[in-house]
Amino acid sequence: MITSTPVILNLKNVDLSDEQFYQLCQDNQNWQLERTPKGELIIMPPVGGVSGNREADLNGPLWLWNRQTQLGRVFSSSTIFRLPNGGDRSPDVAWVANERWESLTPEEQEKFPPLCPDFVIELRSRTDSLTQLQEKMQEYLNSGLRLGWLINPQAQQVEIYRPHQTVEIVQLPTSLSGENVLPGFVLELPVF
């Protein structure tokens, strides 16, 4: 049976080390895997054309801004970050400031970087659970995220996540500011 929703396997009783999880991902490169701090293994289906195009439209402007400013590194949804508070997560778009990236060893940079990005974007696809994405955004915040956007085309809104603040919800279309995390970065979002 082919499914278009993520499969969540409860592995609480399986002690899967970071190295074993990394090897599992390497051995199954056609799968997009994540691991929650609760020990759940999430197998996510590939996205369709609409979501893939939207994701590229989000990554492109950030990449261009970063290429001009040289303030950090931009990562695609294929990158898994080993979060400090547990969990191995792949945001749709991620950015890490240079000083944090350069503090990692070459091996840490090569494998799953053991840090939380400074900035992430999660794009809700048609089959994503909003509650699970909101929990994932909170997981990023608990791990040191400085700014995050959860874009929800189904509700035509964006949830903006900042440390120690209430989630701000704005309606589409909108202009989103990178604030002090991504100085000078502005993303124009249309109605989807």
N, C-alpha and C positions, 0 to 999 in steps of 0.2 A: 504494500500500500504506500503510495506517495502522499506525503503531507506537506502542507504549505505553512504550518505553524511549528515553532521550535519544539523539540522533544527534550524533556527534562528528566534526567536519570538521577535518582537519589543515591549518592555514593557515600553517605555519612559513615557507614561502617567499613568503608574501603579507605585505607590510609595511602592516598596517592600523593607522593612527594612532588615537589616542583619539577624535579628532573624527570620523573615518570610522566607527569602531565605534558611536559615539553616533548618527550619522546612519543607519546600518544599522538600529539598534534603532528609531529614530523612523519609518523608512520601512516597518518590518515590525512594527507594534505588536501584531499578533495572535500573534506568536511570542515565546516567552520564551527570551532568549539570554543566554549567559554566555561569557566568554573566559578560558582558563587562561593562566598565565604562560608556558606552553610554546607558545603561539600556536594552540591548538585552539579552535575555535568550537563551543560546545555548544548544540544546539537541543533544548529540553526540551518534552515534551508537557504539556498541561494535566493537573492532577490530577483525580481522580474525587471523588465526593461524600464518601466516608469520609475521605480525606486532607485535603480542603478543610475539612471540619468540624473535624478534629483540629487543623489549622493555626489556625483561628479560635479554638478553645478554648485555644491557647497564647498567641496574640496578645492576647486579651481581658484576662486577668489582668495581663499586663505593662503594657498600656495603662492600666488602672485604677490600678495602683500608681503609674505615672509621673504620671498626672493628679493624684493626691493629693500626691506628693512634688515634682513639677516639677523633677526632677533632670536630665532629658535629653529625648531625642526617640525615639519608637518608630516603626519602619518595617515595612512589610509585605513579602511576598515579591516584590512588583512593583518594588522598589527595587534598582537595581544600584549597588554600591560599587566604585569604581576603587581597588584595593588598592595600597599603597605598593610592595610587592614584585612588582608585575605582576598581571595578572588582573583581570577585571571580574566580580564575583560577586553573587548574589542570595540571601541567607539567607532561610529561611522566616520568621524573626522576627529583628529586629535592634534594638539600642538604642545610642545615642550620647550621651555626657555633654554637657551644655549648653556648657561651655567649649570643647570640641572642635568642636561644631557651629557655635557662634558665631564661631569663628576662620576659618571658610570665607567666601569672598566670596559675594554673592548669586548670581552665575553658577555657582559651584561647588555651591551648595546646589540650584540649579534643575536642573542636569544630573546627571551621575553623581558623587556626592560622592567626592572624592579622599582617602579615609581608610578605615581598617578600623574597623568597629563595635567598641565596647567589649565588647559582649555579643551572642552569636548563638545561635539555636536552629535546628538542622537536623532535620527530621522525615523519617525514611526511609519512603518509600511502598513499596508492594508491588513495584514494578518497579525501584526504585533499587538500584544496586550499592553494597554496604556499603563496599567498598574505595575507590571513588571518593568517597564521602561522607567517609570518614576522611582521605583525601588533601586534600579541601577544608577540613576542620577544621584540618589541619596548616598549610595555606596561610593560613588566618586567623591562627593562632598566629604564624607567621613574619612576618605583617604587622602585629602589635601587638594582637591579641585579648587581652582580660583574663580572659574567662570564656566558655565555650561548652558547650552541651549537644547531643549527638547522640542523639536519641530513636529507638530501634529497636524498634517494636512487634512485629516478626517474632520477635525474640529476647527480648522482654519485658524490655528493659534500656535504660539510659541510660549513655552515655560522657560523662564530665565532663572538659573540656579546660581547663587552666590553664597559664600560661607557666612554663617550666622545671620542670615536674612530670610525672610519669608519668600517663597517662590513667587516671582512676578509673572503674570500672564498677560500677553499682548496679542491682539488680533492681527491677522494678515489682511492686507499687505502691511509691511512694516519695514523700518530700517533698524538693524541691530548694531549696536556699538560694541567694539571690543574692549571698551572702557580702559582701565589702566593695565589690564592684562595684555591686550593686543592694541597698543596705542596707535590711533589713526585708522584702525581697521573698521570698516562699515560694510555690512552685508545687507543688500536690498533683497527682501523676500516678497515675491508676488503672491497673489491668491493662487493656490494650487488647484 
